[in-house]
Amino acid sequence: MSKFKKFCLSLLSLLSALCLTVGIGLRFVVADDDPDIGYNDKFIVRYTLDEIVTEKVDETTTKYFLAIDKDGNPIDEKKAVTTASVAFDAMEGKGAGNFTSGSMTIPAFLDSEATGFSVSGWMINQDSDWNTIFRYGTLYAAGTSEISLPNLTYRFEGEFANIYPGADNKLNGHEWDSFKNTTDPITSNNLNEYMYVTISVDAAKGITYYKDGVKAIHYPLTTALNNPAYTINDIVTTCIQAAKTQGLVFGDGNIARFDDLRISELLTDEEVAEQYSNSASLNISKIFADDAVFKEYTYDQVSAGIPYENAEYVIYYIKDFEDPDGDQNDNFEPSITFEAATLSSVNTDTSYGSITPIASSDYTVEVVEESEHVTANDQTTYYKVFKLSKGDISKLIKINFVKNESEDQARKYLSTLKVDGVLIDGFSCMVNDYTYSLEPTVTQIPVVTYTAMIP
């Protein structure tokens, strides 16, 4: 045993440790949509592409992405057969549909009298302006099209005609590659940029692409393809008819990551912007206890996903010993508040990505659950569940508390023991002995630090 290990053991033998199982749980949940926002009136179906279910009938196994309504209830008749997979921790810590080698078949969803529809959702790692977002009909059959980002292809009699945006089609500073983000962007995009994409197919106006709620590319109905015998109208009419009768094929083997796919009746420009605003990401970037930073996350941590449980998330406090015996007031429980944020993947010379805080007025926080307070061995334990909500997105955070009922005992406790800034494995208040293994190549003794319960 090394001298360092003996030192650790000696140090810990002088101090007792407070035993606590504690964590902060971060889970994605669906909140009720705001009925006052117009885009919800046009909602048809939603697919959260972070879980695949399988069904086996007569030895045949079929994989599906489940369909839900705007309140999160399943719509069984709209579930989509898929050959895709799920990329875990792909988008801000959540899974996402991985369509690099698969697709999903969405059943017909449009009413017979409808004059168009809008498809929206989050995506990253789009590497080509010819990658198909959705198509319809038999692949390459006459009278079908591939709707790419932002190029279009129409099939006829064994041939095809296509189009990519010209100067008249580009809006609000966007370019032909505004939906690309690779390691070698041609204009101003970044690898791992989180894009909210909406594509509207409109029998009266043509096809419009939106990025993050802003109109980016528009093809009017009369716009000719590279074979002038065909126009955008040929794509629009056949596409709308397919949505009414046979549905769409989404992804088709070349979309890297996509999540929260929403299909709606035709949205206006204002409704697209509202939907984006209410679908924007919601992340926890800081947690405060009594206005002091308890935990702060980096861009990489937020992007990878905040862990549901972590031994470092320990909220300790001391009961108010000036109160009369038996008074259970919790005046000294820390006030828990949060900083919520969205992710920005805009790179600088010195950093990759950044966190953009959301104004506190733009989201709400409420306690939705509190457990029973259990007292044993001079400590009371319980937890609270906080719900943060912004638009359609909500997250639940579970924080466990320990209130020390004895000041004398609390003075013996450690709240942390770290080696080189990392909480030692197996840390627990009731554990007095630890073993920390050093690699044979280590030439410098690690730095050991600890925090006392009462400084």
N, C-alpha and C positions, 0 to 999 in steps of 0.2 A: 504494500500500500504506500502511495506517495506521501510526502510530507504535506502536500496541499490537501489531500483527502483528510489527513488527521486534523489539519487546521480547521477545515469545514466542520468536522465532527465535533471538535472542541468548541467551536463557536456556537454550534447549535445546542450543545449540551448545557449552555448557560441560559438559553432562552427557550421558552415553550413556544409552540406554534399553534395558531388557532385553526381548527379544522373547519373547512367550508367548501362545499360544492357550489360553485357559482358560475354564472355565464350570462352572456347577452345573446339572445336568440334573434336572428334576423331572417325573416321569412317573407316571401312575396305573396301578397294576397290581392284579390280583386275587390275594389270598392264599388259601391253602387254609383252608376254614372249620374251626373247632374242633369236632371230632366229639363232644366232651363236652357241647355246648350243644344243648338239646332242639329248638330251632326248626329246626336243620339236618336233623333226621330227617324233617321234614315238608316239606322243600323240593321244589318241583315244577319251576319254571322262573324264569329271570331275564333281564330285558332291560335292557341299558345303552343308553340312548337318545341317545348322543352321536355315533352314526355310522349313516348310511343306506347300504345296498348296493343296487345295481340289477341286475336280470337281464333280458335281452332274449330272447324266444322268439317266432319267427315275426313279427317286427316289432313285437311288443308288449313294452313295457318296464314292469317292475313294481318298485316300491321296497319294501324290507323293513327292519325292525329285526331283527337277529339274536337268537336265543335261545341261552342258555348254561346249563349245569348248574352245580352249586355249586362245581365245581373249575375253572370257566372253559372247559370244552369245549363246542363247538357242538352244539346239538340242532336239526338241520335241519328236522325235521318240525314244530317249534314256532315257526319264524320267522314274524313277523307282518307281513302286508301293510300298508303305511302310505301315507297321503296327507299326512302331517305333514312338517315340516322340522326342522332342527337349529338351535338358537340357540347359537352359539359363545360360550365364556367366560360362560355364563349362570349357572352354579352353582359357586361357589368355584373359578373358573378352568377348569372343564370345560364341555363342551357338554352340552346337555339337549334332550330332545324338546320341540318347540314345537307345541302342538296348538291354537293360536288359529284356524287355518284348515285343520285336518286331523284325522285319527284314525288308529288302528291296529287291525287286526282280529286278535285273538288266537285261535288255534285251540282247540278243545275240549281241556281239560286235566285234568278231574276223573274219577276212577274211578267206576264205576257204584254202588258201595256207600258212597261218601263222603257225609257229612252236612253239609258246609259247606267253606268255603275262606276264606283271608285274602289280601288284596292290599295291598302296602306299597311305599313309595318316598319319595324326596325331591321337594319342590316349593317354588316361590316364586311370588309375584305372583298369588295367587288373588284375584280381584276380586269374586266373587259367591258367595253361599251356594246358588245354583241352578245353578252350573256343573257339568256332568256329568263325573264321573270315569270311569264306565263304564256301558254299557247293554248290551242284548242283543236279538236278533231284529230284524225290520224296524222301522225308526224309526216310532214312534207306532202300531204295530200292537197290536191287543188282546192282552192277556196278556204284555206287555213292560213294562219299567220303566227309569227313569233314576235311577242312584245318584249323587246330588250331594253336595256338602260343606256342610252335613250334611243336606240336605233330600232327600226321596224322592218319586218320582212313579210311579203305576201306571196303565196304559192299559187301557181296556175299551170295546169297541163304540163307537168314535169319541169317547169321552169319557175323562176322566182324574180320578184322585183323588190328592191329595198330602198331605204332612205336613212340618212343620218342628218343631224341638224345643221342647217345653214345659218347665215347671219340673221335672217328674218325669223328663225325659230327660237333663237336664244334670248332669254329674258332675264332681267335683274342681275346682269353680270355673269351669268352661267355660261359654261362652255360644253363642248361635246363630251368631255371627260369629267364633268362635275360629279358623276356618280362613281367614279373610280377611286380606289385608294389602295395603292400598292407600294412596294419598296422604292419604286422609281416613278412617282407621279409626273405627268407631263405639264400640268398647270399648277394648281394650288391645293391639291388634296393630300391627305395623310394616311399612312397605314393605320388600320384599326380605328378609323373615323366612324363614329356612330351616326348613321344617317337615318332620318325618318322619311321614308319614301311614300308618295301617293301617286298613283297613276289613274287618271280619269278617262273613261271612254264615253264620249258624248255624241249622240246622233245629230245634234244641232251644231256643235262647235269643233269636233275632231278629238284629238288625243292630247292630253296635257300631263306633263310630269312636274311634280313638286318635290322639293328637297327641304326638309325641316320647316314645312308649312308655307314655303315661298315658291311661287310659280317659277320654274326653271326653263322648261322646253315646251313649246306648243306647236302642234302640226294642225293647221286648219283642214277642214274636210276636202277642200279643192286642191290641196297640195299634191303635186304629181310625184310618183315614185321614179326611180331611175329608168323605168320603162313607162313612158308617158301615157300608155293605154290604161294605166291603173293609178288610182289616187288613194289618199288616206280614207276616203269614204268606203272603198272596198274592204279595208281592214275593219273599220268601225261597224259596218252593217253585219258582217259575218261574225265578228266578235260578240256583239250584243245578242245575236241570234243563238250563238253557242251557249252563252250564259243563261239563256232561257230554256234551252232544250237538252244540253248535254253536259254543261259545266266546263271547267278549265283544268288544264294540267299546269301545276305550279312547280317552278324550280328547274326541272328537266336536266339535271346533271351538271349544272355549271354555276349555281349560286352558292357562295361559300357559307354564309351564315344569315339566317332570317328568323325573326321572332315576332310574336304578337301580330299575326296577320288578321287584318280586319277587312271585311267586304261590306260595302254600303251601297245604297242607292246613290245616284249621282250627287256629289257634294259641290257646293259653291266654293269659290276661293276663300271666303270668310270661314266657311265650315271646315275646310281643310286646315286653315290656320288654328282654329279652335281645337280641332281634334289633336293636332300636334302638341299644342300647349298642354292639353289634358292627358296626353300620353307620354310626356317627357319623363325622363328617368328620375327616380327619387332614390337618393343614397344617403347614408349616414356618414358624414365626414368628421364630426366631432361629437363627443358626449361630455357633458359638463355635470359636475357635482358641486352644488353651492357656488356656481359661476366660475369654478376653477376647472381647467381642462382635465378630465378624467382619462379620456382616450382620444387620440387624434390619428386619423388614417391618411396614408399617402395615396397618390393616384393609383399606384400599382396594387395596393391593398384593396381599394374600393373596386377597381376593375376586376380583380380576381375573386371578389366576393368576401364580405365580412363573415367570419366564422360564427356558427351558431353558438358554440361554446368555446371558452378559452379560460384557462386557469388564472390568467392575469386579470380577468374582470371580477374584481372583488370590491364590494362596497361595504366598508365597515363604518360603524359609528358608535358613540358612547351614549348611554341613556343620561338624561338630565338628573344628576345625583343630588341636586338641590331640591328636587321635588319630594314631597312626603312619601314615606314608604307605601308601596302599592300603587302609586300614581303611574299610570302607563302612558303618559303623554309622550309623543314622539317628536318633541320640538327639535331634536338634534338630528333627525333623519335628513340626509342631504337632499336638496332640491335637484331633481334630475331634469336637465334640458338638453336640447340637441341642436346641432347645426346640420341642416339638410343641404344637399348639393346635387348638381348634375355633373357629368363628366364632359370634358372637352379634350379632344385628341389633337388639338392644334399644337404643333411642335415649336420649340424655340431653339436657340443655339445651345442652351444649357440644360434643357429638360425635355422629356417626352411626355406629353399630355399634362393636363391640369384639372383641378377641381374648382368648380364655379359655385359658390354658395347661393342658395335660394333665400330670398327675403322671407323672414319669419311670418309675414302676413300672407305669403303664398301657399302655406301649408298649415295643417292643424295637427295638434298632438293631444291625445286623450288617454287616460288610463282605462283600459277595458277589462282588466282582471286583477284581483289581488288575492293572494292565497291566505290561508289561515296562518296566524302568528304562532309558532311553536317554540316554547322555551324549554331548554335543557342545558345543564352544565354551565349555568351563568351566561347563556347567550340565547337570543331570540332570533329565529330565522324565518324568512318569508320572501315572497317575490311579488313583483308587479309587472304587468304586461302593458306596454305603451304602444299606441297605434299612431303612426304618422301617415297622413293622407294628403295627396295632391292630385286633383282631378281624378283620373281613373286608377291611379296607382296608390296602393297602401302598403306599408310594411309594419310588421309587429316586432317589438323589441322586448325581450324578457330580461329583467334585471333582478337579481337576487340580493337581498340585504341581510346583514348580520348586525344585530344590536347587542352590545356587551352590557350585561346587567351588573357586572362587578368591576369597579375601577381598578382594584388591586390586581385582579386577574388580567385585565386588559393590558396593564403595564408590562406583563410578561410575554405578550404575544408579538409575533412578527406578522406583518401583512404581505411582505414579499421577501424572497431570497433569490438573487440573480447571479449568474456567472456570465461575465462579459455581456451584461445587459439583457440576458435572456433568462426568464424564470426557470429555475431548476426543475427538471422532470420530477413529477410526483410530489410537488410541493403541497403540503397539507399541514395545518396547525398541529395536528396530533402526531406528526412525524418529527422526531428529533435527530435522526441519523440519515445521512444521504451519502451516496457514492457517486462521484463524478469521474468518469474515465478520461484519461488523457491519451492522445495518440502518441506513439513512440517518437514521432518527429517533432513534438512540441518542445520549443526551447524557451518559452516565456510562460510564467505562471498566469493563469487567467485572473481577471479582476472579479472579486466577490463583493457584492453590495447587498444591503438589506434595508428594509424599512420597518421601523418599530410601529406598533399599533398606536401608542401614545408617545410622541417624540420626547 
